[in-house]
């Protein structure tokens, strides 16, 4: 029970509030399914690798996967925390202190601190402390560690020492699959025709596409209407 309390405290102070749907069984991008399976398998064997780097462009599901790692850890009675480096950055490198006490530490968008000497040193020392504890660090990066402008080569070496998971950019069939799956999770009846209609007109960014689904869900519930092409047009002004 103490581990559970530590997780909650860490998340209140630093960590991302985990989305309940950000789990491995809700990761529906077909192109990256094998990568997600490799990540899950590696995380179920804490102590085998010291660090896992999840690399890919924006909108490839990195944040979803890091939160899924934390959910998996909690299911396995391990403490875990997921930290957004964008949110942590204003607090300074000292804010990393104590994270090594968690069994699994996820650092999202770690490349944001590339070129920041004090941050790079702090991450390097955190890595060493995590490794000394036999715990696991999982980081997300836009590119492979060696391709990013890190100044501290010892940090690059450490990040490259473990497992690297490379994610690919979603194709239209992946985006359609994700849209349909998310609608099903919400209890929305979304026909193939309506889904394709939305996909052809929505922004390509997955987050924007899912935000549109949120809006349609809200309006459908309020109006007690099914999702038809005319209804979608009226809500979105298409």
N, C-alpha and C positions, 0 to 999 in steps of 0.2 A: 504493500500500500504506500510505503514511503516513496517508491519510484514514481508512482502515479502522481503523488502530490508534487514531487520535484518537477515533473513534466508540466503540470498545470502552472506552477510558479514561473518556470522559465518562459512559457508561452505568454503569460501575462506581461512579463517584463520585456522580452525580446522577440519571441517567436511568432511566426505566422499562425493565425487561427486556422486550423486545418478545415478545409471544406470536406463535408461528409462524403461527397461523391468523388473526391479525388483519391481513388483507390485503384489497385491494379486491375480488378475485375471490371472497372468502368473505363478503362483505357482502350478506346475503340479505333485508334488509328492503325489500319492494317499494315501500312508500310513499316511502322515502328513496333509492331507486335513482338517480333523476335527480340528486339533490343529491350523491350519492357520485360520480357520473360527472363532474359539474361540478368537484368538488374534485380529482379525479384529473387532469382535463384542465388545470386551473390549475397544479397542482404540476409538471406536465411542462414548463411554460414558466417556469422560474425567471427572475426579473428583470422579468416583465410586471407583477405586482402585488407590493407590498412586504409585505403582510400579508393573511392569510385568517382570518376569524372564523367558526368553526363553532358555530352557536347552536341550542340546543334543551334541552328538559327532560331530567332524569335518565332513563336507560334508553332513550335514542334512538340509541345507538351512537357517541357522540362519541369516546370513548376508543379504540374499535375503529378509527375513521377516522383519528385522529391517529397511531396506530401503523402503520396502512396507509400513511400518507404517508411515514413513516420507511423502511418496507420498500421502497417505490417509489423513494425517493431512493437507497438502497443498491444497488438493481438498476441504477440509472442511474449508478453509480460516484460518487455524491455522499455526503459525510459528513452524518450526521443524528443528532439526539438528541431524545428525547421525555421531557419532565419533568413529573412530577405536582406541581402547586403545593401540594397538601396535604402531600406528603412534604417539599417544599423549604422550606415556611414556617418550620419551627423553626430552619433554618440561617441565616435572615436574608437581606436583599437582596443582600449582597455575594456570595452563592453564585451569582448570575447572571453574575458576571464571567467573561469568556472564551467564553461560549456563542456569541457572534457569529461565532466562527471556524468554526462548523459551517455547511454549506451550507443546511441546513434545521433550524429550531429549532421544536419543537412544545411548547406550554405548555398542559397539560390543566387544566381547572377554574380558569381565570385569574380568574374573578369572586370567588374566595375572598379575593383581596387587595383587593377594592374597599373604599374607605374607609380603607385603611392608607397614610397619606401617604408614608412612606419606601419602601414597596413600589411604589406607583404611580410614584413618581419613578424608581425603579430600572428598572421595565419600560419607561417612557418613554425612558430613556437607552439601554436595550438595543435597543429598536426603532430608534432613530437609528443605533446602531452596526451593526445588521444591515442597515439600508438603505444605509449607507455602503459596506458590503462587497458590496452587490448580492445579498445572500442573502435567504432567505424565512423569515418567521415565521408559524406557524399556531397559532391559539389556540382553545380551546373555552370557551364561555360559556353560562350558563343562559338568557340573554336577549340581545337586541341591545345593543351597547355603550352607547347613549344611554339605555337603560332601566335600567341598573345604577347603584348608588350610588357611582360613581367621583367623587372630589373633584377630580381633575386633569383639567380639560376638554381640555387639550392631548393627553392620553392617549386620551380618548374620540374626539377628532378623528382621531388617527392610526389607531386601531383601526377607525374607520368609513371610512377612506380607501381601503381595499383592497376585496377581494371578501368578501361576506357569504353564507354558506351556512346556510339555515334548515332544520332537521330537524323532522319531525312526529312525534307520538306514535304508536307502533305500534298497529295494529288487530289483532284476533284472527287474521285471515288472514295477516298479516305474522308474527306470533309462531309460527303453525303452520308457515309456510314455513321460518323460521329453525330451529325445532326439528327438522324433517325433514332439513334440509340439514346441521345439526351432527351428527345421528345418522349420516347417510351418510358424513360425513368420518371418523367414528370406526369405520366398518365395521359399524355396528349395523343390523339389519333392523328397521325401525319401521313397522308398518302404519298406514294412515290411522286405523283404528278405535282403536288403542292411543294414537296421537298425540293424537287428539281427546279421548280419555279423560283423558290426562295434562293437557292444556290446560285442561279444564273444572274440574279439581280443584287445579291448582297455583297458587301465588301469581301475581299478574299481573306482578310485576317480572321482566323478562327474565333478569336475573342469577340469580334464584332458580330460574327454570324450567330454565336450563342447568345449574345446580348439581344439580338433580334428575336430569337426564340423565347427569351424571357419576356420580352415585350408582348409577343403574340400570346403567350400563356396567360399573362395578366389580363389582356383585353378579352381573350376568349372566355376566361372565367367570369369576368365582369358582365359580359354581354350574353353569356350562356350560348355561345355560338361555336360551331365546329370550325376547324381550320380549313377553309376553302380558298381557292384562288381569289375570288371577289372579296372575301373577308380580309385576306392578307393585304390585298391592294388598298382597301379602305383604311386599314390600320397604319400601314407604312407609307401611304401616299404614292404608291407606284402606279 
